[in-house]
């Protein structure tokens, strides 16, 4: 029986819809990249491209979208303070133990908590949910939160929190290197990012930066608290693969991914979102029910709601885990 493939271009949407059922969530995760250290040791698709005889294919580049681990207890500083800051590290500890700091004549207690995982670079999608839950539980007793994670996992974690974590105050997700089993984050870094959190006029409540850089919104479309996605009943996300299209692609990797995944992010290297003839034939003739989201690797600044390939994977994984059908998946990519 014909099911549907969804090809979604993350810069705009051209959608061919019908309902389809999805597999149960599976584990998967990986990504990203960046670096720094010193201190204390000193992507308007052509319509014919996105058009498909297969109603489960979505192309999203054409128009602007419309809008292993447990957590340890926080250690409170025994000082007379007005506000508190939580430094929440993933896997490794940070290279500081200061229990308080002063910023603009205001005292802050500094509390520490850690997500216990042996390899901070090997987070799985289930870990994202556990981390979000742990941070959310700590918000009641801390005014601000700085999350410290590895450069390899920062984009996935920060974007997931952007989609799911509600907070009245802004939260920073900082990526840094790990040296001698500790994050290269020191007292001056904490003071710097707390200062940016308390004065930031950015619209998002989840901000991110590579250590040493200024905080910025996680995505082109920061999610307001009212639009956060409820993950209360989720234990894991669905298994979504990223496949890159290119000239001369024989399609074998795409075919295999469709057979083994709940969803596909198909990445093209041009801003129009045009895919190769081979990839087009595969997604138009495959009726396995697997949604395919077409994403340009190159950001189109004319579009207001661009998703990177990594962001698209997280969003599709979350939508499928929530049981979204094709119409609802389209709504996810226009709303978020």
N, C-alpha and C positions, 0 to 999 in steps of 0.2 A: 504494500500500500504506500502511495506517495506520502512522504512527510515533507518537512520543509528545511531549507538551508537559509540561513540568515547572513547576509553580507553587510556589515555595517562599517561605513567610513567615518571615522571619528572626527571629522571636521564639519560635517554636515550630514544629512541623512537622505538616502534614497532607498526606500524600503519595499520589499516584496514579502508580504505577510501571509501566514496561516498558522494555526496552532500546531504545537508539537510537544511531545513529552520528553523529558530529559532524564538522564541517568542520575543515580545517587551521587552525592559529592565524594570526591576522592582527593587524596593529598597531592599537592604540587607546589613548588615554589622555587624562585631564583631571581637573580638580576644584577643590575646596576653597577655604578662605578664612579670613583673620584679619589682625591687625596689631599694631605697637608699635615704639617706638624712642626712645632717648635715651642717649647716652654717646658720648664721643669726638666729638661734634658735638652733641651733646647729644640609634531607635521595638517577643490571644485572640480570634482570628477566629471568627465564627459558622460552625457546621459547614456549613450550606447554602452559604455563600459559597465555602468552599474545596472543597466536593465538586464533582467534575466528571466528566462522562461521558467526558472525554478523559484517558486514563491517563498522559499525559506532562505533566500539570499538577501542580505542587506548591505548597501554601500553607503558609507557615511561621509564622504569628503565633499559633497557638492554644494550644500548650502549651510548657512549658519544655523546651529542648533538652537531651539527655543528652550527659549527657556521652557620536645621533651620538657614541660616546665611548670614549676610552681613559683609563687611570688613570696618573697620574704617580707617581714613586717618593716614599716618605716621606722627610722630611729629619730625621735624628736629631740630637738636641741633644748637644753634646759636654760633658756635665757628669756628675759622679758622682752617680747617682740610684739609688733603690730600685725605682721603678716607672715606667711610661711611659703616656702618653695620646696617642691619635691623634685629631686633629681632621680629619674627612673632609668636605669641602665639595662640594656639587653645583653644577657650573658656575662659580660665582664664588668668589673667594678670601674669606677672613675678614679683618676689620679689626684684625688683631693678628699679631705675629710673635714673640712671646715663646717662647723655647726651653725654659723651665723654670718651675716654680712650686712653692711649698711649701704643704702643706695638713696641718694637725695635726702639725707637726714632721716631716713626711715629704716628701721631694723627689720630684718627678715631672719626667721629661723630656717635652716637648711636641713631638710630631711632626705634620707636616702632609701631607695628600695631597688630591688633587682629582679629581673625575670630570669629564672634559673634555667639556662640551656647551655650545653657543653660547647657548642659552636655557634657563635652569633651570626656567622655567615650562612648557616644552614637552617634558617627559619622555614617552617612549612605553613600552609594556609591556616591550619588549626591553631598555630601559635599566634597568628594575627588576632584571632578572636579572644584568646586568653589574655593577650597583652591589653587589648582594648578594655576588657572587663576589669582587669587589675587597675589600670589607670583610672577608670571611671569610679571605682570604689575608693580611690585615694583623693578624689576631687573634693569630697566633703570636708576634709581636714587640711587641705592645702589650697592656697590662693592661686598659685602658678605651678606649672609643671614643665620641666625640661626633660625630654626623652633623648637618651643617648644611644645610638645604634651604629652599626658598621656601615661603611660606604656601599657595600654590596646589597644591603637590604633597606636602605633609607627610603627610596622612592615607593616601594610596595607598602611599607609600614605607614609612612606619612599619608599616602593617598587613601589607604584603608581607613585610617583615623579621620581623615577629612570627610569620608562618606558616612561614618558611623558614630563618632564620639561627640556628644554634646558638651559644651562647656561655656559658662558665662565669661570666663577669662580666657585669654589666648594661651595656647600650648605650643612649645617649640620642639621640633624633632631635629636633632643635630647629628650629622654623620661625621665620623672621625676614624682615624686609624687606631689599631690596637697594638700597643708596644709593651712588652714584658707583661702580657696578660691583663693590661689595664688600658682603658680608653685614654687617648691623649687629650684629655679635657682637664683644665686646671682652674684654680680659683678665679683668675681674671676672666676666663671664658664664661664661667657661670655668672659673674657680675655683669659682663657685657650683654649676654643674652637675656638676663632678667631685666636689664635696663631697656632693651629693645621690646620685650614683651609688655612692659608697663607703659610704654609710650607709643607703641605701634598704631598707626591709623589704617593699616591694611584691613581689608574687609573680611578675610577668613579668620576662623578661630583656631585653625591648625596651620602653623607656619613652619617653614623648614629652611635649613641652610647647611652647607658644608662648613665645617669649623673654620673660623676666620672670615667667613663671608656674612653679609647682612641677611636677616630673615626675609623671606618672601612667601607669597601664597603658594600652596602646594600645587594648585592647578589654575587654569584660566577661568574656572567657574567654581569658586569656593562655595561649599555647601553650608547653608544656614542651619541653625539648630532645629528649626521647624521641619526641615527637609531631610534630616539625618535618617539613615536606614536602620530599622530595628533589627538587631541580630540576637535578641534574647534567646531564641529557640535554636540557634545554629551552633553546631559543634565543629563544622568544617565547611569549606567552600567547594564548589564543583571544579573538576579538572579541565582546565583550558590550556591549550597549546598555542604557542606563537610560531608561525611559519613565515619565512621571508620569501617573497616572490622576486624573480629577476629574469632578465633576458636569457633565453635558452633553458629555462627551468623545465625539467622533464616531468614534473608533477608527482613524482613518486613519494617525496616527503609529505606533500599535502594530502595525498590519498591515504597514506599510513596514519597521519595525524587525525584525519576525519574518522578513521576506523577505531581509533583508540582514545578519543577525547569526547568530553561533553560539549565542548565548544572550541572554535578556532579563531584566533586573531591572525588574519592574513595581512602582512605588512608589504606595502609597495613603496618604492623609493621615489615616486614622483608625487607632487602636490595634488595633481588632478585625481589621484586615486586609481588611475588606470592599471589594470593587471594584465599579465601576459596572456596570450591566446590559450596556452595550455591550462593555466590556472582557471581562466574563465570557463573553459569546457568542463573542467572537473566540478566546479561549484554549481554549474548549471545542470549537470547530469546526475549529481549525487543526491539521492533522496533518503538519506539515512536519518534525517531529522536533526542533524548537527548544525547549529547556527554558526555562520561564518561572518565575522566582522572584518571589513576591509579598512585598514588604517594606513594613512600615509606616514612614513618615517620622518618626513619633513613638515614641520609646522607651517600652516597657512595662516598668516597673521590677519587675513581678511575674515577669518572665522572666529566667532566668539566663544566656542566651546570645543576646543581641540583636546583630544585625548592622545597621550603617547601610547605606543604599543603596550608598555607595562601597565599603565593606568587602565587601558582597555581590557587587558586580561583580568585585572582585579575586579573591575566593574562587571564584566560578563560572568566571572566566577561567582560573584555575589548574587547577581540577578538570577542565575540558574539555581543556586542553592536556595533562593527564596521561592523557587517554583515558577518563575516568570515565563509566560508564553511569548510569542513573537511580537505581538503588539506591546506587551509590557516591557520587553527588552528595548524596543524602540523608545519607549517613554523613559527608561533608565538613562539612555544615552543622550536624550534631549534635556532631561532634567539635571543630570549630573555631569 
